Amino acid sequence: MKRFTRAAIAPVVVASVLAGAVVAPQAQAAEDAGACKGLITDGTFDWAIKESFQNYLVGKIAKGKMELDEGVKRSDSTKVFTFPVNAAKSKLEGKSSATIALDGKVHFTGHDHGTGPMLDMTLYDLKVEVIGDTLTLYTDYDSRAFVNMSTKGDMLHGDDEPMVRVKLDKAPDFSKSGAFSATAKKVFLTKTGVDVWGGFYDTETELAPLTINLTTDGTCDGGDNGGVQGGNGSGSSAGSSADSGSSAVENLWDRMFEVLGVLGLFAGFFGAFYAFAKTRGFIR
């Protein structure tokens, strides 16, 4: 009978253990992702941005205007902009996370003294990312940097930039079909959002509350994997990223303990097998 040395047996056992440790988490992740079968069928994103800004824009000083396109509407009474959800481009990412595409484009202009508006900003291709009770609003933008009332700044441009990141009054539960609505009462620009607004507002300026309304069909029980993840902006709710980091570390430790448990099990098996093989003369 062919004899095996310890050097020959050990790599096989260790390789088997490590392969199992790697494949198991990947299989679980695939299972979680596949468990999300729900769809976003309808919804709106409602936000007045900042009422005083709207009053200033169309007032006697700026003498500006607002141009709405691609489906966005504005209420004359509440001054709220309503962006319709583009269901075909939206996706549930997990039990309490989603990436939501919005239709609509808004163009603000003002302070035109004959050479073109010094206040000139367009927001378009907006997206909302919801992860638990954290909502991030991303936007493409063309915006003129604010210098002063007599100097025209350079035009700035950005794609999928995080303009605001807020805490909602509740997290969604997409494990069941139906309507979901949540509001953020404290809204501030991220650092990137300050650039979007050409420096007109800073991260300490409180903006209008915002509301997300969604209707879903089907269930989503998968893990929360996030969505857009664009830009590096941070605002008053930036602590959510720290929470996410803490959760990731906890998950890593959990996984490590699982792997160590498996290694311990196989170490015991290998020890018993080695003792048996040595007494029978299979191992020198």
TORBA-627632 format. One record per residue (C-alpha): chain; y, z, x; residue in one letter. Coordinates in nm, 3 decimals. Layout:
 cadena       y       z       x residuo
      A       Y       Z       X       A
...
END
This chain:
 cadena       y       z       x residuo
      A   0.000   0.000   0.000       M
      A   0.347  -0.087   0.124       K
      A   0.545   0.211   0.249       R
      A   0.917   0.260   0.187       F
      A   1.162   0.440   0.413       T
      A   1.436   0.670   0.284       R
      A   1.695   0.421   0.407       A
      A   1.543   0.152   0.190       A
      A   1.520   0.359  -0.127       I
      A   1.859   0.535  -0.127       A
      A   2.083   0.224  -0.154       P
      A   1.885   0.098  -0.453       V
      A   1.924   0.422  -0.644       V
      A   2.295   0.463  -0.559       V
      A   2.371   0.100  -0.649       A
      A   2.202   0.145  -0.986       S
      A   2.404   0.457  -1.059       V
      A   2.736   0.300  -0.962       L
      A   2.662  -0.015  -1.161       A
      A   2.592   0.195  -1.469       G
      A   2.910   0.396  -1.417       A
      A   3.120   0.079  -1.402       V
      A   2.953  -0.117  -1.681       V
      A   2.958   0.166  -1.935       A
      A   3.340   0.206  -1.952       P
      A   3.384  -0.173  -1.967       Q
      A   3.136  -0.200  -2.251       A
      A   3.312   0.082  -2.437       Q
      A   3.651  -0.087  -2.391       A
      A   3.511  -0.413  -2.527       A
      A   3.365  -0.226  -2.825       E
      A   3.700  -0.058  -2.898       D
      A   3.890  -0.388  -2.880       A
      A   3.638  -0.558  -3.106       G
      A   3.669  -0.285  -3.370       A
      A   4.020  -0.398  -3.467       C
      A   3.974  -0.640  -3.756       K
      A   4.290  -0.569  -3.953       G
      A   4.578  -0.813  -4.000       L
      A   4.951  -0.772  -4.049       I
      A   5.033  -0.967  -4.365       T
      A   5.399  -0.887  -4.430       D
      A   5.688  -0.665  -4.332       G
      A   6.050  -0.624  -4.227       T
      A   6.253  -0.463  -3.953       F
      A   6.577  -0.314  -4.086       D
      A   6.866  -0.216  -3.860       W
      A   7.244  -0.205  -3.900       A
      A   7.277  -0.189  -3.518       I
      A   7.610   0.001  -3.531       K
      A   7.836   0.000  -3.834       E
      A   8.154   0.060  -3.635       S
      A   8.070  -0.241  -3.417       F
      A   8.043  -0.462  -3.724       Q
      A   8.376  -0.335  -3.855       N
      A   8.540  -0.390  -3.518       Y
      A   8.394  -0.739  -3.477       L
      A   8.537  -0.877  -3.800       V
      A   8.853  -0.664  -3.789       G
      A   9.211  -0.750  -3.692       K
      A   9.158  -0.693  -3.317       I
      A   8.842  -0.887  -3.233       A
      A   8.884  -1.134  -3.521       K
      A   8.522  -1.232  -3.472       G
      A   8.227  -1.335  -3.682       K
      A   7.853  -1.293  -3.728       M
      A   7.624  -1.594  -3.756       E
      A   7.274  -1.539  -3.896       L
      A   6.990  -1.787  -3.856       D
      A   6.612  -1.826  -3.875       E
      A   6.554  -1.597  -4.171       G
      A   6.750  -1.281  -4.088       V
      A   6.965  -1.145  -4.372       K
      A   7.244  -0.888  -4.394       R
      A   7.339  -0.661  -4.682       S
      A   7.713  -0.657  -4.752       D
      A   7.687  -0.309  -4.901       S
      A   7.470  -0.133  -4.641       T
      A   7.547  -0.369  -4.350       K
      A   7.177  -0.359  -4.258       V
      A   7.023  -0.662  -4.091       F
      A   6.673  -0.739  -4.223       T
      A   6.446  -0.931  -3.988       F
      A   6.129  -1.063  -4.156       P
      A   5.797  -1.007  -3.982       V
      A   5.622  -1.322  -3.862       N
      A   5.268  -1.227  -3.965       A
      A   5.104  -1.524  -3.791       A
      A   5.241  -1.412  -3.452       K
      A   5.186  -1.039  -3.506       S
      A   4.876  -0.840  -3.416       K
      A   4.725  -0.499  -3.465       L
      A   4.626  -0.369  -3.122       E
      A   4.453  -0.046  -3.222       G
      A   4.433   0.232  -3.477       K
      A   4.798   0.326  -3.424       S
      A   4.944   0.037  -3.224       S
      A   5.071  -0.311  -3.300       A
      A   5.278  -0.595  -3.161       T
      A   5.507  -0.738  -3.428       I
      A   5.696  -1.066  -3.398       A
      A   6.021  -1.097  -3.591       L
      A   6.196  -1.404  -3.728       D
      A   6.572  -1.425  -3.708       G
      A   6.862  -1.482  -3.472       K
      A   7.205  -1.318  -3.473       V
      A   7.514  -1.444  -3.289       H
      A   7.821  -1.223  -3.249       F
      A   8.152  -1.364  -3.125       T
      A   8.503  -1.223  -3.097       G
      A   8.823  -1.204  -2.893       H
      A   8.871  -1.580  -2.877       D
      A   9.222  -1.641  -2.743       H
      A   9.187  -2.017  -2.719       G
      A   8.949  -2.044  -2.423       T
      A   8.633  -1.933  -2.600       G
      A   8.514  -1.589  -2.713       P
      A   8.516  -1.310  -2.457       M
      A   8.271  -1.121  -2.676       L
      A   7.972  -1.352  -2.710       D
      A   7.618  -1.228  -2.771       M
      A   7.304  -1.384  -2.921       T
      A   6.984  -1.191  -2.996       L
      A   6.670  -1.391  -3.078       Y
      A   6.290  -1.398  -3.052       D
      A   6.277  -1.026  -3.125       L
      A   5.950  -0.831  -3.101       K
      A   5.857  -0.477  -3.195       V
      A   5.587  -0.281  -3.015       E
      A   5.451   0.030  -3.184       V
      A   5.226   0.269  -2.991       I
      A   5.172   0.591  -3.183       G
      A   5.512   0.723  -3.285       D
      A   5.697   0.526  -3.013       T
      A   5.870   0.201  -3.107       L
      A   6.019  -0.042  -2.856       T
      A   6.237  -0.334  -2.961       L
      A   6.229  -0.634  -2.726       Y
      A   6.465  -0.928  -2.741       T
      A   6.565  -1.250  -2.573       D
      A   6.940  -1.260  -2.530       Y
      A   7.243  -1.453  -2.412       D
      A   7.535  -1.217  -2.363       S
      A   7.872  -1.228  -2.192       R
      A   7.934  -0.935  -1.959       A
      A   8.223  -0.719  -2.078       F
      A   8.500  -0.690  -1.817       V
      A   8.815  -0.614  -2.015       N
      A   9.013  -0.755  -2.305       M
      A   9.177  -1.027  -2.095       S
      A   8.901  -1.132  -1.852       T
      A   8.602  -1.344  -1.951       K
      A   8.280  -1.217  -1.794       G
      A   7.974  -1.413  -1.684       D
      A   7.699  -1.505  -1.930       M
      A   7.380  -1.304  -1.886       L
      A   7.033  -1.403  -2.005       H
      A   6.706  -1.217  -2.050       G
      A   6.357  -1.266  -2.195       D
      A   6.154  -0.998  -2.375       D
      A   6.387  -0.723  -2.258       E
      A   6.338  -0.371  -2.401       P
      A   6.666  -0.309  -2.582       M
      A   6.581   0.020  -2.755       V
      A   6.290   0.265  -2.732       R
      A   6.272   0.534  -2.999       V
      A   6.057   0.799  -3.161       K
      A   5.951   0.726  -3.519       L
      A   5.923   0.998  -3.780       D
      A   5.549   0.930  -3.796       K
      A   5.277   0.727  -3.630       A
      A   5.094   0.450  -3.818       P
      A   4.730   0.469  -3.924       D
      A   4.587   0.119  -3.924       F
      A   4.232   0.242  -3.993       S
      A   4.303   0.162  -4.357       K
      A   4.477  -0.120  -4.542       S
      A   4.810  -0.083  -4.717       G
      A   5.179  -0.027  -4.659       A
      A   5.332   0.159  -4.367       F
      A   5.696   0.253  -4.323       S
      A   5.859   0.464  -4.052       A
      A   6.216   0.539  -3.946       T
      A   6.389   0.639  -3.624       A
      A   6.710   0.832  -3.686       K
      A   6.811   0.873  -3.322       K
      A   6.858   0.532  -3.162       V
      A   7.005   0.464  -2.818       F
      A   7.008   0.166  -2.584       L
      A   6.776   0.159  -2.285       T
      A   6.928   0.086  -1.943       K
      A   6.824  -0.275  -1.993       T
      A   6.977  -0.264  -2.341       G
      A   7.314  -0.187  -2.182       V
      A   7.289  -0.523  -2.003       D
      A   7.189  -0.692  -2.328       V
      A   7.514  -0.566  -2.477       W
      A   7.711  -0.678  -2.175       G
      A   7.804  -0.319  -2.089       G
      A   7.993  -0.282  -2.417       F
      A   7.786   0.031  -2.499       Y
      A   7.605   0.276  -2.270       D
      A   7.282   0.474  -2.306       T
      A   7.468   0.771  -2.457       E
      A   7.612   0.576  -2.752       T
      A   7.421   0.655  -3.070       E
      A   7.335   0.350  -3.278       L
      A   7.233   0.313  -3.642       A
      A   6.889   0.434  -3.761       P
      A   6.619   0.169  -3.784       L
      A   6.314   0.123  -4.006       T
      A   5.991  -0.072  -3.965       I
      A   5.797  -0.173  -4.279       N
      A   5.450  -0.326  -4.255       L
      A   5.172  -0.432  -4.489       T
      A   4.822  -0.464  -4.345       T
      A   4.491  -0.599  -4.471       D
      A   4.166  -0.477  -4.319       G
      A   4.091  -0.190  -4.086       T
      A   4.155  -0.128  -3.720       C
      A   3.956   0.148  -3.552       D
      A   3.982   0.026  -3.193       G
      A   4.149   0.200  -2.902       G
      A   4.523   0.172  -2.854       D
      A   4.578  -0.081  -2.577       N
      A   4.950  -0.152  -2.619       G
      A   5.126  -0.483  -2.663       G
      A   5.427  -0.656  -2.517       V
      A   5.491  -0.422  -2.221       Q
      A   5.797  -0.612  -2.111       G
      A   6.083  -0.497  -1.889       G
      A   6.156  -0.160  -1.732       N
      A   6.423  -0.018  -1.962       G
      A   6.454   0.351  -2.027       S
      A   6.654   0.549  -2.283       G
      A   6.663   0.884  -2.456       S
      A   6.298   0.844  -2.558       S
      A   6.173   0.732  -2.220       A
      A   5.963   1.047  -2.202       G
      A   5.700   0.855  -2.397       S
      A   5.606   0.674  -2.077       S
      A   5.543   1.010  -1.911       A
      A   5.321   1.108  -2.204       D
      A   5.128   0.783  -2.162       S
      A   5.089   0.849  -1.791       G
      A   4.960   1.200  -1.856       S
      A   4.711   1.066  -2.109       S
      A   4.592   0.806  -1.860       A
      A   4.532   1.075  -1.595       V
      A   4.339   1.287  -1.843       E
      A   4.123   0.989  -1.936       N
      A   4.060   0.919  -1.568       L
      A   3.943   1.276  -1.507       W
      A   3.719   1.259  -1.813       D
      A   3.563   0.940  -1.683       R
      A   3.516   1.089  -1.336       M
      A   3.333   1.390  -1.480       F
      A   3.112   1.157  -1.681       E
      A   3.026   0.963  -1.366       V
      A   2.961   1.284  -1.171       L
      A   2.728   1.398  -1.446       G
      A   2.533   1.074  -1.425       V
      A   2.522   1.100  -1.046       L
      A   2.387   1.454  -1.073       G
      A   2.115   1.339  -1.313       L
      A   2.006   1.060  -1.082       F
      A   2.026   1.287  -0.777       A
      A   1.775   1.520  -0.941       G
      A   1.550   1.227  -1.028       F
      A   1.575   1.089  -0.675       F
      A   1.491   1.431  -0.523       G
      A   1.179   1.465  -0.737       A
      A   1.073   1.109  -0.661       F
      A   1.130   1.161  -0.288       Y
      A   0.919   1.478  -0.282       A
      A   0.638   1.306  -0.470       F
      A   0.648   0.996  -0.248       A
      A   0.648   1.202   0.071       K
      A   0.345   1.410  -0.029       T
      A   0.154   1.091  -0.108       R
      A   0.248   0.934   0.223       G
      A   0.464   0.658   0.075       F
      A   0.758   0.766   0.289       I
      A   0.746   0.826   0.663       R
END
